[in-house]
Amino acid sequence: MKSSALLGRFSLFIIYFWFGILKVIGISPAETLVQNLFLETFGGLLDFKVFCLGFGLFECFIGVVWLFPKFTKYAFYLLIFHMVTTFLPVLILPDATWQTWFTPTLVGQYIIKNFALISLGMFILKTFEQSQNVGFEKTMIKI
């Protein structure tokens, strides 16, 4: 179980860091979707390039945090916050995410697969919490 969680951490790091760095350097294939969502939500409040840079750095940060087990709970909360934002196009940009009822576009499929990332994050969090409790229980038994 521990090696599965370690592989999961590394997987989340790769996904988040890779997708984030693509936004930072301005070559993300998701940029059009992000820009359309940005225009619908934040409009003229902020320059899109600044937002995209910040969002990309935020994704990179989430990826790096997953590499440090003691920050697992924070990494999970960041993942959930990020997932809420990634699900917004399903509600706000339905033309970009749905072909017809229950038939997602490629973008919609990309968003729906994020349930797997949430599940992986939950698995890693539970594995981490169990390892912390085992250590506590061993200490209590010795006393």
DSSP file (Angstrom, degrees, kcal/mol; ACC not computed):
  #  RESIDUE AA STRUCTURE BP1 BP2  ACC     N-H-->O    O-->H-N    N-H-->O    O-->H-N    TCO  KAPPA ALPHA  PHI   PSI    X-CA   Y-CA   Z-CA
    1    1 A M     >        0   0    0      0, 0.0     4,-2.2     0, 0.0     5,-0.2   0.000 360.0 360.0 360.0 -38.6    0.0    0.0    0.0
    2    2 A K  H  >  +     0   0    0      1,-0.2     4,-2.1     2,-0.2     5,-0.1   0.898 360.0  48.7 -63.9 -41.0    2.9    2.4    0.8
    3    3 A S  H  > S+     0   0    0      2,-0.2     4,-2.4     1,-0.2    -1,-0.2   0.846 109.4  53.5 -69.6 -31.6    4.5    1.9   -2.6
    4    4 A S  H  > S+     0   0    0      2,-0.2     4,-2.3     1,-0.2    -2,-0.2   0.911 109.6  47.8 -66.3 -41.5    1.1    2.5   -4.3
    5    5 A A  H  X S+     0   0    0     -4,-2.2     4,-2.6     2,-0.2    -2,-0.2   0.886 110.7  51.9 -65.7 -38.3    0.8    5.8   -2.4
    6    6 A L  H  X S+     0   0    0     -4,-2.1     4,-2.3     2,-0.2    -2,-0.2   0.925 110.8  47.2 -63.6 -44.5    4.3    6.8   -3.3
    7    7 A L  H  X S+     0   0    0     -4,-2.4     4,-2.5     1,-0.2    -2,-0.2   0.893 111.2  52.8 -62.5 -39.2    3.6    6.1   -7.0
    8    8 A G  H  X S+     0   0    0     -4,-2.3     4,-2.7     2,-0.2    -2,-0.2   0.911 107.8  50.5 -61.8 -43.5    0.4    8.1   -6.6
    9    9 A R  H  X S+     0   0    0     -4,-2.6     4,-2.4     1,-0.2    -2,-0.2   0.935 112.4  46.5 -59.0 -46.7    2.3   11.1   -5.1
   10   10 A F  H  X S+     0   0    0     -4,-2.3     4,-2.6     1,-0.2    -1,-0.2   0.885 111.2  52.6 -65.3 -37.7    4.7   11.0   -8.0
   11   11 A S  H  X S+     0   0    0     -4,-2.5     4,-2.7     2,-0.2    -2,-0.2   0.930 110.3  47.0 -62.9 -46.0    1.9   10.7  -10.5
   12   12 A L  H  X S+     0   0    0     -4,-2.7     4,-2.7     1,-0.2     5,-0.4   0.889 111.1  52.8 -64.7 -37.9    0.1   13.7   -9.1
   13   13 A F  H  X S+     0   0    0     -4,-2.4     4,-2.9    -5,-0.2     5,-0.4   0.959 111.1  46.2 -58.8 -50.4    3.4   15.7   -9.1
   14   14 A I  H  X S+     0   0    0     -4,-2.6     4,-2.5     2,-0.2     5,-0.3   0.938 115.6  45.5 -58.9 -49.3    3.9   14.9  -12.8
   15   15 A I  H  X S+     0   0    0     -4,-2.7     4,-2.4     2,-0.2     5,-0.3   0.954 119.3  39.4 -61.2 -52.2    0.4   15.7  -13.8
   16   16 A Y  H  X S+     0   0    0     -4,-2.7     4,-2.2    -5,-0.2     5,-0.2   0.927 119.4  44.6 -68.1 -44.5    0.2   19.0  -11.8
   17   17 A F  H  X S+     0   0    0     -4,-2.9     4,-2.9    -5,-0.4     5,-0.2   0.936 116.0  47.0 -66.5 -44.5    3.7   20.2  -12.5
   18   18 A W  H  X S+     0   0    0     -4,-2.5     4,-1.8    -5,-0.4    -2,-0.2   0.951 116.0  42.8 -62.3 -51.4    3.6   19.3  -16.2
   19   19 A F  H  X S+     0   0    0     -4,-2.4     4,-1.2    -5,-0.3    -1,-0.2   0.873 116.5  50.3 -65.1 -35.2    0.2   20.9  -16.9
   20   20 A G  H  X S+     0   0    0     -4,-2.2     4,-2.2    -5,-0.3     3,-0.3   0.922 107.9  50.5 -67.7 -44.4    1.1   23.9  -14.8
   21   21 A I  H  X S+     0   0    0     -4,-2.9     4,-2.3     1,-0.2    -1,-0.2   0.839 104.6  58.9 -66.7 -30.9    4.4   24.6  -16.5
   22   22 A L  H  <>S+     0   0    0     -4,-1.8     5,-2.5    -5,-0.2     6,-0.7   0.885 108.5  45.8 -62.6 -36.8    2.7   24.4  -19.9
   23   23 A K  H ><5S+     0   0    0     -4,-1.2     3,-0.8    -3,-0.3    -2,-0.2   0.901 110.0  54.3 -69.8 -40.8    0.5   27.3  -18.7
   24   24 A V  H 3<5S+     0   0    0     -4,-2.2    -2,-0.2     1,-0.2    -1,-0.2   0.903 113.3  41.0 -61.0 -42.3    3.5   29.2  -17.3
   25   25 A I  T 3<5S-     0   0    0     -4,-2.3    -1,-0.2    -5,-0.1    -2,-0.2   0.439 115.4-116.0 -90.7   2.5    5.4   29.1  -20.6
   26   26 A G  T < 5S+     0   0    0     -3,-0.8    -3,-0.2    -4,-0.4    -4,-0.1   0.752  86.6 103.4  79.6  26.2    2.2   29.8  -22.6
   27   27 A I      < +     0   0    0     -5,-2.5    -4,-0.2    -6,-0.2    -5,-0.1   0.118  39.3 137.0-126.2  23.4    1.8   26.6  -24.6
   28   28 A S    >   -     0   0    0     -6,-0.7     3,-1.5     1,-0.2     4,-0.3  -0.521  49.8-146.2 -72.9 131.1   -1.0   24.8  -22.8
   29   29 A P  T 3  S+     0   0    0      0, 0.0     3,-0.4     0, 0.0     4,-0.3   0.684 101.4  59.9 -67.7 -15.0   -3.6   23.2  -25.0
   30   30 A A  T 3> S+     0   0    0      1,-0.2     4,-2.7     2,-0.1     5,-0.2   0.430  75.4  99.4 -88.6   0.7   -6.1   24.0  -22.3
   31   31 A E  H <> S+     0   0    0     -3,-1.5     4,-2.9     1,-0.2     5,-0.2   0.870  78.9  52.0 -59.7 -39.7   -5.4   27.8  -22.6
   32   32 A T  H  > S+     0   0    0     -3,-0.4     4,-2.6    -4,-0.3    -1,-0.2   0.927 112.2  46.3 -62.8 -44.3   -8.4   28.5  -24.7
   33   33 A L  H  > S+     0   0    0     -4,-0.3     4,-2.5     2,-0.2     5,-0.2   0.936 113.8  48.3 -62.0 -46.5  -10.7   26.8  -22.3
   34   34 A V  H  X S+     0   0    0     -4,-2.7     4,-2.6     1,-0.2    -2,-0.2   0.906 112.7  49.2 -60.8 -41.9   -9.1   28.6  -19.3
   35   35 A Q  H  X S+     0   0    0     -4,-2.9     4,-2.6    -5,-0.2    -2,-0.2   0.913 110.6  49.3 -66.6 -42.4   -9.4   31.9  -21.2
   36   36 A N  H  X S+     0   0    0     -4,-2.6     4,-1.6     2,-0.2    -2,-0.2   0.915 114.4  45.3 -62.9 -42.2  -13.1   31.4  -22.0
   37   37 A L  H  X S+     0   0    0     -4,-2.5     4,-1.6     2,-0.2     5,-0.3   0.903 111.7  53.4 -66.3 -40.5  -13.8   30.4  -18.4
   38   38 A F  H  X>S+     0   0    0     -4,-2.6     4,-2.5    -5,-0.2     5,-1.7   0.918 107.9  50.1 -58.7 -45.8  -11.7   33.4  -17.2
   39   39 A L  H  <5S+     0   0    0     -4,-2.6    -1,-0.2     1,-0.2    -2,-0.2   0.849 112.1  48.1 -63.9 -34.3  -13.7   35.8  -19.4
   40   40 A E  H  <5S+     0   0    0     -4,-1.6    -1,-0.2    -5,-0.2    -2,-0.2   0.758 126.7  24.6 -76.7 -25.0  -17.0   34.4  -18.0
   41   41 A T  H  <5S+     0   0    0     -4,-1.6    -2,-0.2    -3,-0.3    -3,-0.2   0.849 136.7  18.2-108.8 -49.4  -15.9   34.6  -14.4
   42   42 A F  T ><5S+     0   0    0     -4,-2.5     3,-2.9    -5,-0.3     4,-0.3   0.574  78.0 165.7-104.9 -12.1  -13.3   37.3  -13.8
   43   43 A G  T 3 <S-     0   0    0     -5,-1.7     3,-0.5     1,-0.3    -1,-0.2   0.000  72.2  -4.0  38.9-113.4  -13.7   39.3  -17.0
   44   44 A G  T 3  S+     0   0    0      1,-0.2    -1,-0.3    -5,-0.1     3,-0.1   0.244 107.1  95.9 -95.9  12.9  -11.9   42.6  -16.7
   45   45 A L  S <  S+     0   0    0     -3,-2.9     2,-0.3     1,-0.2    -1,-0.2   0.770  95.4  11.4 -73.1 -24.3  -10.8   42.3  -13.1
   46   46 A L  S    S-     0   0    0     -3,-0.5     2,-0.2    -4,-0.3    -1,-0.2  -0.992  85.2 -96.1-153.3 149.3   -7.3   41.0  -14.1
   47   47 A D     >  -     0   0    0     -2,-0.3     4,-2.3     1,-0.1     3,-0.2  -0.538  33.0-134.8 -68.9 133.4   -5.1   40.6  -17.1
   48   48 A F  H  > S+     0   0    0     -2,-0.2     4,-3.3     1,-0.2     5,-0.2   0.881 102.8  55.2 -60.7 -40.5   -5.5   37.1  -18.5
   49   49 A K  H  > S+     0   0    0      1,-0.2     4,-2.2     2,-0.2    -1,-0.2   0.901 110.0  46.7 -61.4 -39.7   -1.7   36.5  -19.0
   50   50 A V  H  > S+     0   0    0     -3,-0.2     4,-2.6     2,-0.2    -1,-0.2   0.926 114.2  48.2 -65.7 -45.0   -1.1   37.4  -15.3
   51   51 A F  H  X S+     0   0    0     -4,-2.3     4,-3.1     2,-0.2     5,-0.2   0.935 111.6  49.0 -59.9 -47.6   -4.0   35.1  -14.3
   52   52 A C  H  X S+     0   0    0     -4,-3.3     4,-2.5     1,-0.2    -1,-0.2   0.892 111.6  49.5 -62.8 -41.0   -2.7   32.2  -16.5
   53   53 A L  H  X S+     0   0    0     -4,-2.2     4,-2.4    -5,-0.2    -1,-0.2   0.945 114.2  45.3 -60.9 -48.5    0.8   32.6  -15.1
   54   54 A G  H  X S+     0   0    0     -4,-2.6     4,-2.3     2,-0.2    -2,-0.2   0.895 113.1  49.7 -63.0 -41.3   -0.5   32.6  -11.6
   55   55 A F  H  X S+     0   0    0     -4,-3.1     4,-2.1     2,-0.2    -1,-0.2   0.898 111.4  49.5 -65.7 -40.5   -2.8   29.6  -12.2
   56   56 A G  H  X S+     0   0    0     -4,-2.5     4,-2.3    -5,-0.2    -2,-0.2   0.910 111.4  48.1 -63.7 -43.3    0.1   27.7  -13.8
   57   57 A L  H  X S+     0   0    0     -4,-2.4     4,-2.6     2,-0.2    -2,-0.2   0.878 109.3  54.5 -64.8 -37.2    2.4   28.4  -10.9
   58   58 A F  H  X S+     0   0    0     -4,-2.3     4,-2.3     2,-0.2    -2,-0.2   0.913 108.7  48.2 -60.9 -43.8   -0.4   27.3   -8.5
   59   59 A E  H  X S+     0   0    0     -4,-2.1     4,-2.2     2,-0.2    -2,-0.2   0.912 111.1  50.2 -64.4 -42.2   -0.7   24.0  -10.3
   60   60 A C  H  X S+     0   0    0     -4,-2.3     4,-2.3     1,-0.2    -2,-0.2   0.920 109.8  51.7 -59.8 -42.8    3.1   23.5  -10.2
   61   61 A F  H  X S+     0   0    0     -4,-2.6     4,-2.6     1,-0.2    -2,-0.2   0.917 106.9  52.2 -60.8 -44.9    3.0   24.3   -6.4
   62   62 A I  H  X S+     0   0    0     -4,-2.3     4,-1.5     1,-0.2    -1,-0.2   0.928 109.6  50.8 -57.2 -44.8    0.2   21.7   -5.9
   63   63 A G  H  < S+     0   0    0     -4,-2.2     4,-0.5     1,-0.2     3,-0.2   0.917 111.1  46.8 -59.4 -45.1    2.4   19.1   -7.7
   64   64 A V  H >< S+     0   0    0     -4,-2.3     3,-1.5     1,-0.2     4,-0.3   0.893 106.5  58.1 -66.4 -39.7    5.4   19.9   -5.6
   65   65 A V  H >< S+     0   0    0     -4,-2.6     3,-1.7     1,-0.3     6,-0.3   0.848  96.7  63.2 -61.0 -33.6    3.5   19.8   -2.3
   66   66 A W  T 3< S+     0   0    0     -4,-1.5    -1,-0.3     1,-0.3    -2,-0.2   0.735  92.3  66.1 -63.1 -20.2    2.4   16.2   -3.1
   67   67 A L  T <  S+     0   0    0     -3,-1.5    -1,-0.3    -4,-0.5    -2,-0.2   0.624  90.9  69.7 -76.2 -11.6    6.1   15.1   -2.9
   68   68 A F    X   -     0   0    0     -3,-1.7     3,-2.3    -4,-0.3     7,-0.2  -0.881  68.0-160.3-113.3 102.7    6.2   15.9    0.8
   69   69 A P  G >  S+     0   0    0      0, 0.0     3,-1.9     0, 0.0     4,-0.2   0.803  88.0  63.5 -52.9 -34.7    4.2   13.5    2.9
   70   70 A K  G 3  S+     0   0    0      1,-0.3     3,-0.2     2,-0.1     4,-0.1   0.693 104.0  49.7 -67.8 -13.9    4.0   15.8    6.0
   71   71 A F  G <> S+     0   0    0     -3,-2.3     4,-2.8    -6,-0.3    -1,-0.3   0.126  75.7 116.6-104.5  19.2    2.0   18.2    3.8
   72   72 A T  H <> S+     0   0    0     -3,-1.9     4,-2.5     1,-0.2     5,-0.2   0.895  73.6  50.4 -56.6 -45.7   -0.5   15.5    2.5
   73   73 A K  H  > S+     0   0    0     -4,-0.2     4,-2.2     1,-0.2    -1,-0.2   0.915 113.1  46.3 -62.2 -42.2   -3.5   17.1    4.1
   74   74 A Y  H  > S+     0   0    0      2,-0.2     4,-2.5     1,-0.2    -1,-0.2   0.903 111.1  52.7 -65.6 -41.5   -2.7   20.5    2.6
   75   75 A A  H  X S+     0   0    0     -4,-2.8     4,-2.4     1,-0.2    -2,-0.2   0.904 109.5  49.7 -60.2 -41.1   -2.0   18.9   -0.8
   76   76 A F  H  X S+     0   0    0     -4,-2.5     4,-2.6    -5,-0.2    -2,-0.2   0.923 110.2  49.1 -65.0 -44.5   -5.4   17.2   -0.7
   77   77 A Y  H  X S+     0   0    0     -4,-2.2     4,-2.4     1,-0.2    -2,-0.2   0.896 112.2  49.1 -63.0 -39.3   -7.2   20.5    0.2
   78   78 A L  H  X S+     0   0    0     -4,-2.5     4,-2.7     2,-0.2    -1,-0.2   0.904 109.9  52.0 -64.4 -40.8   -5.4   22.3   -2.6
   79   79 A L  H  X S+     0   0    0     -4,-2.4     4,-2.8     2,-0.2    -2,-0.2   0.929 110.2  48.2 -60.4 -46.0   -6.4   19.4   -5.0
   80   80 A I  H  X S+     0   0    0     -4,-2.6     4,-2.2     2,-0.2    -2,-0.2   0.926 112.1  48.8 -62.8 -44.8  -10.0   19.7   -4.0
   81   81 A F  H  X S+     0   0    0     -4,-2.4     4,-1.7     1,-0.2    -1,-0.2   0.938 113.2  47.8 -58.4 -46.3  -10.0   23.5   -4.5
   82   82 A H  H  X S+     0   0    0     -4,-2.7     4,-2.1     1,-0.2    -2,-0.2   0.902 109.2  53.5 -62.1 -41.3   -8.4   23.1   -7.9
   83   83 A M  H  X S+     0   0    0     -4,-2.8     4,-1.6     1,-0.2    -1,-0.2   0.875 103.7  56.1 -64.1 -37.0  -10.9   20.4   -8.9
   84   84 A V  H  X S+     0   0    0     -4,-2.2     4,-0.6     1,-0.2     3,-0.3   0.930 110.0  46.1 -58.3 -44.1  -13.8   22.7   -8.0
   85   85 A T  H >< S+     0   0    0     -4,-1.7     3,-0.6     1,-0.2    -2,-0.2   0.855 110.3  53.0 -68.5 -33.4  -12.3   25.3  -10.4
   86   86 A T  H 3< S+     0   0    0     -4,-2.1    -1,-0.2     1,-0.2    -2,-0.2   0.750 106.0  53.9 -75.7 -20.8  -11.7   22.6  -13.1
   87   87 A F  H >X S+     0   0    0     -4,-1.6     3,-1.2    -3,-0.3     4,-0.7   0.622  84.9  88.5 -83.9 -12.6  -15.4   21.5  -13.0
   88   88 A L  H XX S+     0   0    0     -4,-0.6     4,-3.2    -3,-0.6     3,-1.3   0.856  77.1  62.0 -55.7 -39.9  -16.7   25.0  -13.5
   89   89 A P  H 3> S+     0   0    0      0, 0.0     4,-1.8     0, 0.0     8,-0.3   0.830  93.9  64.3 -58.6 -28.7  -16.7   24.7  -17.4
   90   90 A V  H <4 S+     0   0    0     -3,-1.2    -2,-0.2    -4,-0.2     7,-0.1   0.865 117.9  26.8 -60.0 -34.5  -19.2   21.9  -17.1
   91   91 A L  H << S+     0   0    0     -3,-1.3    -1,-0.2    -4,-0.7    -3,-0.1   0.839 131.8  35.5 -93.6 -41.0  -21.7   24.4  -15.6
   92   92 A I  H  < S+     0   0    0     -4,-3.2    -2,-0.2     1,-0.2     3,-0.1   0.797 126.7  33.3 -90.0 -30.7  -20.5   27.7  -17.1
   93   93 A L    >X  +     0   0    0     -4,-1.8     3,-1.3    -5,-0.4     4,-0.9  -0.506  65.7 157.4-123.0  62.1  -19.4   26.6  -20.6
   94   94 A P  H 3> S+     0   0    0      0, 0.0     4,-2.4     0, 0.0     3,-0.4   0.813  71.6  60.8 -61.1 -30.4  -21.8   23.8  -21.5
   95   95 A D  H 34 S+     0   0    0      1,-0.2    -5,-0.1     2,-0.2    -2,-0.1   0.811 106.8  47.2 -66.0 -27.7  -21.2   24.2  -25.2
   96   96 A A  H <4 S+     0   0    0     -3,-1.3    12,-0.4    -7,-0.2    11,-0.4   0.677 121.3  35.4 -83.8 -18.2  -17.5   23.4  -24.7
   97   97 A T  H  < S+     0   0    0     -4,-0.9     8,-1.7    -3,-0.4     2,-0.4   0.634 111.7  52.5-113.8 -17.0  -18.1   20.4  -22.5
   98   98 A W  E  <  -A  104   0A   0     -4,-2.4    -1,-0.2     6,-0.3     3,-0.1  -0.980  40.3-178.5-129.1 130.3  -21.3   18.7  -23.8
   99   99 A Q  E    S-     0   0A   0      4,-3.3     2,-0.3    -2,-0.4    -1,-0.2   0.910  82.4 -27.9 -80.6 -52.5  -22.2   17.5  -27.3
  100  100 A T  E >  S-A  103   0A   0      3,-1.1     3,-2.3     5,-0.0    -1,-0.4  -0.831 102.4 -41.1-146.5-177.3  -25.6   16.2  -26.2
  101  101 A W  T 3  S-     0   0    0      1,-0.3    -3,-0.0    -2,-0.3     0, 0.0  -0.328 129.6  -4.8 -55.6 124.7  -27.1   14.9  -23.0
  102  102 A F  T 3  S+     0   0    0      1,-0.1    -1,-0.3    -2,-0.1    -4,-0.0   0.643 109.6 108.2  61.8  18.9  -24.6   12.6  -21.3
  103  103 A T  E <   -A  100   0A   0     -3,-2.3    -4,-3.3     0, 0.0    -3,-1.1  -0.843  56.2-161.1-124.4  94.1  -22.2   12.9  -24.3
  104  104 A P  E     -A   98   0A   0      0, 0.0    -6,-0.3     0, 0.0    -7,-0.1  -0.374  14.5-124.7 -74.4 152.0  -19.2   15.0  -23.3
  105  105 A T     >  -     0   0    0     -8,-1.7     4,-2.5    -2,-0.1     5,-0.2  -0.201  43.2 -89.2 -74.1 179.9  -16.9   16.6  -25.8
  106  106 A L  H  > S+     0   0    0      1,-0.2     4,-2.1     2,-0.2     5,-0.1   0.898 134.2  50.5 -60.3 -39.2  -13.2   15.9  -25.6
  107  107 A V  H  > S+     0   0    0    -11,-0.4     4,-1.9     2,-0.2    -1,-0.2   0.915 109.2  51.3 -63.5 -43.1  -12.9   18.8  -23.2
  108  108 A G  H  > S+     0   0    0    -12,-0.4     4,-2.7     1,-0.2    -2,-0.2   0.895 109.4  49.6 -61.4 -40.8  -15.8   17.4  -21.1
  109  109 A Q  H  X S+     0   0    0     -4,-2.5     4,-2.1     1,-0.2    -1,-0.2   0.901 107.5  54.9 -64.1 -40.1  -14.0   14.0  -21.0
  110  110 A Y  H  < S+     0   0    0     -4,-2.1    -1,-0.2     1,-0.2    -2,-0.2   0.877 112.4  43.6 -58.6 -39.6  -10.8   15.7  -19.9
  111  111 A I  H >< S+     0   0    0     -4,-1.9     3,-1.7     1,-0.2    -2,-0.2   0.917 110.7  53.4 -73.9 -44.5  -12.8   17.3  -17.0
  112  112 A I  H >< S+     0   0    0     -4,-2.7     3,-2.1     1,-0.3     4,-0.3   0.843  97.8  65.1 -61.9 -34.5  -14.7   14.1  -16.0
  113  113 A K  T >X S+     0   0    0     -4,-2.1     3,-1.5     1,-0.3     4,-0.7   0.652  80.5  82.9 -64.5 -12.2  -11.5   12.1  -15.7
  114  114 A N  H <> S+     0   0    0     -3,-1.7     4,-2.2     1,-0.3    -1,-0.3   0.700  72.7  74.6 -66.0 -17.2  -10.6   14.4  -12.8
  115  115 A F  H <> S+     0   0    0     -3,-2.1     4,-2.4     1,-0.2    -1,-0.3   0.863  92.5  55.3 -59.9 -32.8  -12.7   12.2  -10.6
  116  116 A A  H <> S+     0   0    0     -3,-1.5     4,-2.3    -4,-0.3    -1,-0.2   0.883 106.1  49.9 -66.6 -37.7   -9.8    9.7  -10.9
  117  117 A L  H  X S+     0   0    0     -4,-0.7     4,-2.5     2,-0.2    -2,-0.2   0.890 110.0  50.5 -67.9 -38.4   -7.4   12.3   -9.6
  118  118 A I  H  X S+     0   0    0     -4,-2.2     4,-2.5     2,-0.2    -2,-0.2   0.932 111.0  49.3 -62.7 -44.9   -9.7   13.1   -6.6
  119  119 A S  H  X S+     0   0    0     -4,-2.4     4,-2.4     1,-0.2    -2,-0.2   0.907 110.6  50.1 -61.3 -42.0   -9.9    9.4   -5.8
  120  120 A L  H  X S+     0   0    0     -4,-2.3     4,-2.6     2,-0.2    -1,-0.2   0.919 110.2  50.2 -62.8 -43.4   -6.1    9.1   -6.0
  121  121 A G  H  X S+     0   0    0     -4,-2.5     4,-2.5     1,-0.2    -2,-0.2   0.903 110.6  49.6 -60.9 -41.2   -5.8   12.0   -3.7
  122  122 A M  H  X S+     0   0    0     -4,-2.5     4,-2.7     2,-0.2    -2,-0.2   0.901 110.4  51.0 -63.8 -40.9   -8.2   10.5   -1.2
  123  123 A F  H  X S+     0   0    0     -4,-2.4     4,-2.7     2,-0.2    -2,-0.2   0.931 111.6  46.7 -61.5 -46.3   -6.3    7.2   -1.3
  124  124 A I  H  X S+     0   0    0     -4,-2.6     4,-2.6     2,-0.2    -2,-0.2   0.924 112.9  49.7 -63.5 -43.9   -3.0    8.9   -0.6
  125  125 A L  H  X S+     0   0    0     -4,-2.5     4,-2.7     2,-0.2    -2,-0.2   0.936 112.8  46.3 -60.6 -47.3   -4.6   10.9    2.2
  126  126 A K  H  X S+     0   0    0     -4,-2.7     4,-2.7     2,-0.2    -2,-0.2   0.914 112.5  50.4 -62.3 -43.4   -6.1    7.8    3.8
  127  127 A T  H  X S+     0   0    0     -4,-2.7     4,-2.0    -5,-0.2    -1,-0.2   0.909 112.3  47.8 -61.1 -42.1   -2.9    5.9    3.5
  128  128 A F  H  X S+     0   0    0     -4,-2.6     4,-1.9     2,-0.2    -2,-0.2   0.932 111.9  48.9 -64.1 -46.3   -1.0    8.7    5.1
  129  129 A E  H  X S+     0   0    0     -4,-2.7     4,-2.2     1,-0.2    -2,-0.2   0.899 110.9  50.7 -61.7 -40.8   -3.5    9.0    8.0
  130  130 A Q  H  X S+     0   0    0     -4,-2.7     4,-2.4     1,-0.2    -1,-0.2   0.890 108.5  51.7 -64.6 -38.9   -3.3    5.3    8.6
  131  131 A S  H  X S+     0   0    0     -4,-2.0     4,-1.6     1,-0.2    -1,-0.2   0.858 110.2  49.6 -66.6 -33.1    0.5    5.3    8.7
  132  132 A Q  H  X S+     0   0    0     -4,-1.9     4,-1.8     2,-0.2    -2,-0.2   0.890 111.5  48.3 -70.4 -39.1    0.3    8.1   11.2
  133  133 A N  H  X S+     0   0    0     -4,-2.2     4,-2.9     2,-0.2    -2,-0.2   0.867 108.3  54.1 -69.5 -36.5   -2.2    6.2   13.4
  134  134 A V  H  X S+     0   0    0     -4,-2.4     4,-2.5     2,-0.2    -1,-0.2   0.919 108.8  49.2 -63.0 -43.0   -0.1    3.0   13.2
  135  135 A G  H  X S+     0   0    0     -4,-1.6     4,-1.7     2,-0.2    -1,-0.2   0.894 112.7  47.7 -61.9 -39.9    2.9    4.9   14.5
  136  136 A F  H  X S+     0   0    0     -4,-1.8     4,-2.3     2,-0.2    -2,-0.2   0.909 111.5  50.0 -66.7 -43.5    0.7    6.4   17.3
  137  137 A E  H  X S+     0   0    0     -4,-2.9     4,-2.2     1,-0.2    -2,-0.2   0.888 108.9  51.9 -64.6 -39.0   -0.7    3.0   18.2
  138  138 A K  H  X S+     0   0    0     -4,-2.5     4,-1.7     2,-0.2    -1,-0.2   0.896 110.2  49.5 -63.1 -39.6    2.8    1.4   18.4
  139  139 A T  H  X S+     0   0    0     -4,-1.7     4,-1.3     1,-0.2    -2,-0.2   0.910 110.8  49.8 -64.1 -42.6    3.9    4.2   20.7
  140  140 A M  H  < S+     0   0    0     -4,-2.3    -2,-0.2     1,-0.2    -1,-0.2   0.865 107.8  53.6 -65.4 -37.1    0.8    3.6   22.9
  141  141 A I  H  < S+     0   0    0     -4,-2.2    -1,-0.2     1,-0.2    -2,-0.2   0.890 106.6  52.4 -65.5 -38.8    1.5   -0.1   23.1
  142  142 A K  H  <        0   0    0     -4,-1.7    -1,-0.2     1,-0.3    -2,-0.2   0.831 360.0 360.0 -66.5 -32.2    5.1    0.5   24.3
  143  143 A I     <        0   0    0     -4,-1.3    -1,-0.3    -5,-0.1    -2,-0.2   0.486 360.0 360.0 -74.5 360.0    3.9    2.7   27.1
